[in-house]
Structure formats: C-alpha cells, structure tokens
C-alpha cells in the first residue's frame, strides 16, 4: 500500500488560521485549537486513502472534495507522485467553487 505525503497550500494554511481566529473569538482558543487540529488530522488521514471524497472535475481538473463534520469542506488534489495537496479548507457555506475556479495556480 502506497503512503502519500500530504501538503497544505499556503491558502489552505491561511484559511485554517482564519478559522482558528474566528472560533477563538466566538468560543475559546482551546475550542479553536481542538477543532482546527482535528481538521488537520482529517486531512493527514488522506495519506492512506487519498481518493476519498467526491471528484469535482467540473470545477477544476483533478479536484476532489471531502467534508469534516458537515461544516468544513476540504478541497484537495492527488498527483502521480504520491502527494495529496490540500488546496483549501472552507467553513460554513463559503463559496469554494468560485475560489477554486478563479485560483491563478489552477
């Protein structure tokens, strides 16, 4: 069984930081840390099952989408070099489709 590496795009890292700040401001830093760490762990779990989630070729070539607890959408791509790239973490109904279609790195 191939183990994939999981890398976070800078945009995904910033989205996680923004989510942390939002939750810390509205709940507590402990709750924010627990929740964002759980999302990161969920993403890192893609190293063994990288083709989880749903394909969204209609948005961007190679794009896959999975959810975390029904509130966060994780957008990622898997390449032939055994790497999973986390492209974005979208929370609470954010428009991930427009963001990923307009991404200049696409």
C-alpha distance (Angstrom), angle and dihedral (degrees) to the residues before:
residue distance angle dihedral
X1 . . .
X2 3.79 . .
X3 3.78 117.7 .
X4 3.78 112.6 -146.7
X5 3.78 125.9 -149.7
X6 3.80 115.8 -123.5
X7 3.80 119.1 -144.6
X8 3.80 129.3 179.8
X9 3.79 120.9 -137.5
X10 3.82 113.4 -130.7
X11 3.82 88.5 -110.8
X12 3.80 90.9 56.2
X13 3.80 91.1 48.9
X14 3.81 90.5 51.5
X15 3.80 91.2 47.6
X16 3.82 90.0 53.0
X17 3.81 90.4 48.6
X18 3.82 90.8 49.6
X19 3.80 90.4 48.8
X20 3.79 89.9 50.2
X21 3.82 91.2 51.5
X22 3.80 92.1 47.9
X23 3.80 94.1 50.5
X24 3.81 92.5 42.2
X25 3.80 90.0 53.6
X26 3.81 94.4 45.9
X27 3.81 100.9 35.6
X28 3.81 118.8 2.2
X29 3.79 140.4 -61.5
X30 3.82 89.8 -108.9
X31 3.80 92.4 55.0
X32 3.81 90.4 45.5
X33 3.79 92.8 50.5
X34 3.80 92.9 47.4
X35 3.81 93.1 49.1
X36 3.80 97.7 45.0
X37 3.82 91.9 44.3
X38 3.81 88.6 52.3
X39 3.82 90.3 53.1
X40 3.81 90.4 50.0
X41 3.82 90.3 49.6
X42 3.81 89.8 49.4
X43 3.81 89.4 52.4
X44 3.79 92.3 46.7
X45 3.81 87.8 53.5
X46 3.79 86.9 69.5
X47 3.81 87.0 77.4
X48 3.82 89.6 84.7
X49 3.81 100.8 30.5
X50 3.81 104.8 29.8
X51 3.79 97.6 161.6
X52 3.79 93.8 61.4
X53 3.76 117.6 126.1
X54 3.76 131.2 32.5
X55 3.79 128.2 -49.1
X56 3.81 114.5 -120.0
X57 3.79 103.1 -173.6
X58 3.82 87.0 149.4
X59 3.81 88.6 72.0
X60 3.78 102.3 35.7
X61 3.81 136.4 -13.6
X62 3.80 111.6 -91.8
X63 3.80 94.7 6.9
X64 3.79 120.6 148.7
X65 3.80 127.7 -176.6
X66 3.78 129.7 -155.2
X67 3.80 132.3 168.6
X68 3.76 135.3 -129.1
X69 3.82 114.0 -147.6
X70 3.79 91.5 -30.2
X71 3.82 92.9 -75.7
X72 3.79 105.2 76.3
X73 3.79 127.6 53.2
X74 3.77 117.2 -152.7
X75 3.80 116.1 -157.3
X76 3.79 116.6 -161.2
X77 3.78 145.6 156.1
X78 3.80 131.0 -146.6
X79 3.78 120.8 -147.8
X80 3.80 135.0 -162.4
X81 3.80 91.0 -105.3
X82 3.83 91.2 70.6
X83 3.78 94.5 -102.5
X84 3.80 129.2 134.6
X85 3.80 112.3 -155.8
X86 3.79 115.4 -158.5
X87 3.80 102.0 -146.4
X88 3.77 99.7 179.5
X89 3.79 147.6 -12.3
X90 3.79 111.8 -145.4
X91 3.78 121.9 -170.7
X92 3.76 135.1 -162.4
X93 3.78 102.4 0.0
X94 3.80 99.5 -40.7
X95 3.81 113.1 166.1
X96 3.79 99.9 -105.4
X97 3.80 93.3 163.6
X98 3.80 94.7 63.2
X99 3.81 92.0 42.1
X100 3.80 93.0 52.5
X101 3.80 94.8 42.6
X102 3.80 91.7 52.6
X103 3.80 96.0 41.9
X104 3.82 106.6 126.6
X105 3.82 90.5 -147.7
X106 3.79 91.3 60.0
